[in-house]
Amino acid sequence: MLGTAGRYNWRAKLAGRSVNLAHFECEGVRFMNGAESLVRTLVGGGVEVCFANPGTSEMHFVAALDRVEGMRCVLGLFEGVVTGAADGYARMSGKPACTLLHLGPGLANAAANLHNAKKANSPMVNIVGEHATYHLGFDAPLTADIEGIARPVSHWVRTSPNATKVAADGARAVEAAQITPGQIATLILPADTAWNEAREPAPVAAPSKRTQVPQEAIKQAAKILRSGEPTLLLVAGEGLMADGLAWAGRIAAHTGVSVKSNWSNARLQRGAGRFSVQRVPFAVDLALEQLKDFRHIILAGANKPVAFFAYPDKPSVMMPDTCELHRLAELDEDIVHALEWLADEVGAKDTAPVLQPLQRPPLPSGTLTKDAIAAVLGACLPEDAIVADESVTTGRGFYPLTAGAPRHDWLQNMGGAIGLGLPLATGAALACPQRKTFALSGDGSAMYTLQALWTQAREGLDVTNIIFANRSYDILLGELSRVGAGNAGRKALDMLDLTRPNLDWVAMAKGMGVTGIRVEDAESFTRALNAAIAGEGPSLIEVTA
């Protein structure tokens, strides 16, 4: 860079002129603006993908993306697609993507899937544009409390005060996102901090390793397992990856302990050749029935089983009062090592786990019931498939009939805000282009973020979108009675009905550049699914039942 005198001469020459500092050179020295220093910092820190929906305030960041090698840019036509795709990418790659969002309203549009990503502990760096610092006092139409919007859906929030701080703030954002088990970091970038002269990119520290659990936690868990009292090992996070499941399977085979996961999981590796776990049911009564005989629950990364919602005269915690909770590992600790250590402690290290055999269900025929849909999926899923599951009501029974399919990864909605399935599959497919990806979604949920189809088409992503055309918010029809809301009349039922007119998913898919087909029986669903698996690129199957 130039010395002090050189800087003053350079600025004098530019008096009264508008100059893009990212391209300006003075006496052979090239000046970098804040936006470019940030992009170079992100790339240097291992951030390789930017999911974006930018506006005016982000144009210098957009221009910097074009100048810096190493960052793939993916456009989403709605901010919920942007953050949902970043979530899917993080779950399958283990690395943060960055998102680019436009001011407070853009962040607000993104918030539902940021909530889901936060609950899933997916690493993510959000870059949110802001008005220039000197413009904020004029209360322009898009002025908003961006930090206030960001805090509930972020673990880390910062606004860069000037261009010289941008690179360091970006480095801290990447570091924050990579704190185990994964965090949402939101960096707010005022427009003048993006276009003004900046310093060099900042280094990003390598993520720290997971900490080991204390020995006392292992000793306590082993004591419970040796007691012979009915015990459940409830596993989450890294414990649901293949290595963690193998150790849980050894412990189960040696001690007889039951192993389950919570209802929703960020990523579960399952299928033939892996130790199979069942989930604690969504419905309170079913969960209470399944857990009623346990006297101990050992938590390996999981939280105690709680109901999704409160219901009159039903408990919030879905376990008997006589059951004791014991913490083996927190979600941010080394769960796999804890399970291995526990296996060694109870003498199970050399015990062979009982693995799921390859066991495809027979192909059904005729009416497309929920069980028939599950059977087709179980019979056809290819090896190493990725399933982004937001099937909500239709898919509650999918687990048993898909358990024996070839090994695959199952991703679920951890936060409960609908509209995640299609974007989640989009990001997962981008992270793993060599694998077949499937989005399972009800029609009501998919309508929130159907723009994900356009991104899949533009990027040529190999996603099969399976839309269950319930023609209603089907889950809410059941919830209406479960919460004791009384007899539903016409007005209430209309709020849950998606007819008049019916949604035409084949037509919508075509409008987004995606091939679509409607199926109405098991045979046509099987043919359509096999054709999608044999093909390449995005497709959509509308399943009517």
DAUR-V559562 format. One record per run of one state. SS is the DSSP state (H for helix, E for strand, C for the rest). FROM is the first residue (numbers start at 0). TO is the last residue. If there is no record, write none. Layout:
SS/FROM/TO, SS/FROM/TO
This chain:
C/0/2, H/3/12, C/13/23, E/24/25, C/26/27, E/28/29, C/30/31, E/32/32, H/33/43, C/44/47, E/48/52, C/53/54, H/55/66, C/67/70, E/71/74, C/75/77, H/78/92, C/93/95, E/96/100, C/101/101, H/102/118, C/119/122, E/123/129, C/130/131, H/132/137, C/138/144, H/145/150, C/151/154, E/155/158, C/159/161, H/162/176, C/177/182, E/183/189, H/190/194, C/195/195, E/196/196, C/197/209, E/210/210, C/211/213, H/214/226, C/227/229, E/230/234, C/235/235, H/236/239, C/240/240, H/241/254, C/255/256, E/257/260, C/261/266, E/267/269, C/270/276, E/277/278, C/279/282, H/283/290, C/291/294, E/295/300, C/301/304, E/305/305, C/306/315, E/316/316, C/317/322, E/323/328, C/329/331, E/332/332, C/333/333, H/334/344, C/345/365, E/366/366, C/367/368, H/369/379, C/380/383, E/384/389, C/390/392, H/393/401, C/402/406, E/407/411, C/412/419, H/420/430, C/431/435, E/436/441, H/442/448, C/449/450, H/451/458, C/459/461, E/462/468, C/469/470, E/471/471, C/472/472, H/473/481, C/482/488, H/489/493, C/494/495, E/496/496, C/497/503, H/504/510, C/511/513, E/514/518, C/519/519, E/520/520, H/521/533, C/534/537, E/538/543, C/544/544
